[in-house]
Amino acid sequence: MIREYNDNATSARFIMHSGNKMFSGKGLNKPAPYPINTFVYNKEAAQEVVIDEIAYTMPGGCILPLVSNQHFIFEHPESLIAWQFNREFYCIVDHDAEVGCVGFLFYGIQHPMFIKLNKDESEEMSHLEKVFSNELLLKDNFQGEMLRTLLKRVIIKITRLAKFQSKDYQQYPVEKMDLIRSFSLLLEGNFKQQHEVRFYAGALNKSPKTLSNVFALLKQPAPSILIRNRIVLEAKRYLHYTEKSAKEIAYELGFESPAHFSRFFKMYAGTNISEFRSQ
């Protein structure tokens, strides 16, 4: 079942999926063609999910946040509920002061994030599923605002649970964890053109050394490693899901020459471009 809200005037989209076979990979062989964020709720037993060609075990009774450029396939989509929304419907970046999820649930450095629900939380999520479903049947001037209010409730609820379950958020000061969130968001928006730590440090009003020291204190990978890993991940997505040439990908990812990109990819992906694509 798919129920959808569209506002043609603003291009806002909100979609609720229940047992959608598309999530098994049938008819879904590429990342979404338009930017859209997703919450997937696995109501039943643990199952396999393949995200960007890497297999994970998604526990039962948990929620998984996914972003638009991720490709995902679930083993048992019949046991899933999913909510999807685009920036025009609810911009998590513009409303981060309200929901506090940017750079943590979405565009964060911890991936994938499986957020476990207890019995009461599962019952609450099932109740919200019914409320969303009923609201999507109504067609009036208040529908969009009501759906946004419900979505905001879900985002805040899941963010609270995830931070409570995160050892880092329990162990370290919030302001330091928020610095990592800010870095993650900056990285997502700039990694194609900005490959040096000094750019991100400057944008955060820190020196590169200070920024690296904070990440080391919080036992996070160094900023330089995170930048490198994000570039490699995007290169793999282009190679796997598009017909772009290595030259096109090189310039798309901000490399001065295809040869530089080829050396970079082989060094950090562990294989050359042609071998990766043939696999």
C-alpha atoms as one frame of an Amber mdcrd trajectory, in Angstrom:
protein
   0.000   0.000   0.000   1.230   3.477  -0.888  -0.474   6.649   0.255   0.866
   9.990  -0.819   0.473  13.709  -0.220   1.525  16.140  -2.966   1.370  19.912
  -3.048   1.765  20.986  -6.660   2.307  24.603  -5.686   5.394  23.861  -3.581
   6.438  20.405  -4.925   6.104  19.055  -1.378   5.857  15.248  -1.168   5.103
  12.933   1.720   4.701   9.197   1.122   3.755   6.359   3.425   4.554   2.798
   2.370   3.136  -0.317   3.998   4.380  -3.708   2.799   5.606  -2.163  -0.456
   7.318  -4.810  -2.624   9.324  -2.047  -4.269  11.533  -2.163  -1.171  12.578
  -5.705  -2.098  14.373  -4.354  -5.138  11.626  -5.121  -7.658  11.295  -1.920
  -9.621  13.861  -0.221  -7.394  17.286  -0.580  -8.972  18.597   2.938  -8.424
  18.599   5.545  -5.666  15.560   7.834  -5.692  15.657  10.176  -8.710  14.761
  13.116  -6.449  16.077  14.017  -2.977  13.923  12.350  -0.345  14.597  11.167
   3.203  13.208   7.895   4.541  12.361   6.316   7.887  11.931   2.547   7.670
  10.248   0.759  10.591  10.737  -3.018  10.759   7.763  -4.227  12.784   8.628
  -7.916  12.868  11.675 -10.225  12.952  15.225  -9.316  11.997  15.917  -9.232
   8.276  18.695  -8.435   5.856  18.957  -5.011   4.263  21.450  -4.234   1.519
  22.517  -0.579   1.519  24.797   0.552  -1.297  25.638  -3.099  -2.014  26.658
  -3.872   1.595  24.501  -6.315   3.577  23.446  -5.599   7.166  21.091  -7.276
   9.611  18.239  -4.986  10.600  16.873  -6.059  13.994  13.183  -6.477  14.532
  11.313  -3.639  16.214  13.667  -0.907  15.092  13.806   2.139  12.831  16.400
   2.942  10.174  16.909   6.461   8.728  18.028   6.619   5.080  18.899   9.501
   2.783  18.093  10.107  -0.859  21.360   9.018  -2.462  21.354   5.610  -0.782
  20.247   2.494  -2.607  18.492  -0.023  -0.376  16.850  -3.442  -0.721  15.030
  -5.251   2.103  14.608  -8.996   2.459  11.019  -8.876   3.771   9.333  -5.604
   2.728   5.942  -6.959   3.788   6.899  -6.318   7.430   7.964  -2.712   6.848
   6.384   0.678   7.272   8.206   3.575   5.622   7.704   7.329   5.695   9.369
   9.458   3.034   9.501  13.221   2.712  11.340  15.743   0.588  12.909  19.079
   1.493   9.905  20.994   0.225   7.618  19.100   2.604   9.841  19.422   5.676
  13.396  20.742   5.560  15.312  19.143   8.419  18.246  21.508   7.827  16.148
  24.671   8.139  14.340  23.229  11.177  17.334  21.632  12.887  16.897  23.816
  15.969  13.497  22.134  16.367  14.416  18.501  15.674  18.209  18.241  16.145
  18.609  15.347  13.717  20.817  16.800  10.976  24.286  15.284  10.957  23.081
  12.610  13.341  20.062  10.676  12.059  20.567  12.040   8.558  23.939  12.795
   6.941  25.775  11.591  10.022  29.071   9.704  10.197  27.526   6.693  11.958
  25.910   4.478   9.369  23.667   2.590   9.301  21.857   3.569  12.488  19.392
   0.971  13.749  17.283   2.512  16.517  15.682  -0.086  18.773  12.161   0.390
  20.130  10.847  -1.146  23.331   7.283  -2.448  23.666   5.726   0.911  24.568
   7.635   2.720  21.816   6.584   0.099  19.274   2.958   0.540  20.303   3.314
   4.308  19.932   4.794   3.876  16.435   1.931   1.554  15.467  -0.518   4.169
  16.689   1.242   6.837  14.602   1.057   4.526  11.593  -2.749   4.511  11.929
  -2.914   8.269  12.452  -0.779   8.915   9.365  -2.861   6.473   7.354  -6.130
   8.115   8.362  -4.786  11.611   7.746  -3.623  10.665   4.238  -7.223   9.764
   3.382  -8.414  13.270   4.152  -8.270  15.977   1.506  -8.600  19.450   2.936
  -6.566  22.609   3.473  -5.193  21.345   6.789  -3.841  18.008   5.570  -0.293
  19.154   4.768   0.178  20.947   8.064  -1.203  18.023  10.048   1.158  15.596
   8.283   4.125  17.901   8.938   3.197  18.058  12.616   3.020  14.269  12.821
   6.315  13.878  10.969   8.012  16.359  13.275   6.799  14.299  16.232   8.296
  11.158  14.694  11.637  12.869  13.992  11.940  14.243  17.530  10.927  10.910
  19.046  13.468   8.954  16.996  16.219  11.516  17.606  15.656  11.293  21.363
  15.797   7.505  21.286  18.907   7.460  19.117  20.778   9.920  21.338  19.760
   8.007  24.445  21.080   4.797  22.865  24.299   6.456  21.666  27.231   5.945
  24.022  28.880   9.044  22.585  25.931  11.306  23.404  25.806   9.881  26.910
  29.547  10.212  27.464  30.561  13.509  25.862  29.317  17.131  26.120  26.478
  18.026  23.771  28.388  20.974  22.288  31.212  18.693  21.151  28.785  16.209
  19.633  27.028  19.102  17.905  30.375  20.080  16.374  30.526  16.618  14.803
  26.944  17.049  13.576  27.871  20.382  11.997  30.932  18.873  10.356  28.834
  16.004   8.960  26.356  18.401   7.377  29.143  20.553   5.927  30.801  17.462
   4.531  27.607  16.284   2.843  27.147  19.637   1.142  30.740  20.244   0.074
  32.706  16.997  -0.326  32.541  17.078  -4.117  34.567  20.264  -4.308  36.258
  20.639  -0.914  38.715  17.846  -0.108  40.829  19.541   2.568  40.239  19.668
   6.333  41.118  23.358   6.469  37.946  24.299   4.559  35.680  22.542   7.079
  37.671  23.794  10.046  37.405  27.371   8.803  33.659  27.062   8.237  33.340
  25.873  11.851  35.623  28.639  13.200  38.250  26.120  14.284  41.813  25.472
  13.269  42.409  22.157  11.450  44.423  20.931  14.438  41.680  21.829  16.929
  39.030  20.143  14.809  41.125  16.986  14.496  41.816  17.009  18.245  38.079
  17.161  19.022  37.420  14.165  16.778  40.280  12.269  18.419  38.947  13.131
  21.904  35.528  11.789  20.947  37.140   8.668  19.447  35.813   9.463  15.989
  37.695   8.906  12.708  39.858  11.873  11.729  38.151  14.514   9.553  40.565
  13.758   6.700  39.502  10.097   6.761  35.808  11.015   6.789  36.291  13.312
   3.786  38.171  10.602   1.915  35.588   7.924   2.761  32.707  10.120   1.613
  34.381  10.749  -1.756  35.065   7.025  -2.221  31.466   6.148  -1.355  30.094
   8.623  -3.878  32.500   7.388  -6.543  31.290   3.821  -5.960  27.669   4.948
  -6.262  28.369   6.645  -9.585  30.231   3.602 -10.887  27.551   1.178  -9.768
  24.330   3.040 -10.487  25.171   5.296 -13.449  26.777   5.076 -16.872  29.056
   8.048 -16.206  32.609   7.597 -17.424  35.578   7.736 -15.064  36.434  11.124
 -16.564  32.951  12.492 -15.873  33.017  11.160 -12.306  36.463  12.639 -11.715
  35.326  16.150 -12.593  31.999  15.663 -10.774  33.957  14.888  -7.600  36.319
  17.838  -7.916  39.487  16.109  -9.109  41.867  18.056 -11.333  42.345  15.153
 -13.718  40.981  11.648 -14.379  44.449  10.248 -13.659  44.427  11.793 -10.167
  40.968  10.333  -9.515  42.055   6.889 -10.753  45.054   6.851  -8.395  42.890
   8.059  -5.493  40.229   5.408  -6.118  42.676   2.542  -6.412  44.514   3.605
  -3.252  41.427   3.909  -1.052  38.915   1.527  -2.666  41.468  -1.255  -3.007
  40.736  -1.880  -6.692  40.953   0.043  -9.910  37.922   1.642 -11.560  37.461
  -0.885 -14.373  37.702  -3.850 -12.000  35.173  -2.312  -9.614  32.714  -1.609
 -12.420  33.058  -5.112 -13.874  32.299  -6.611 -10.461
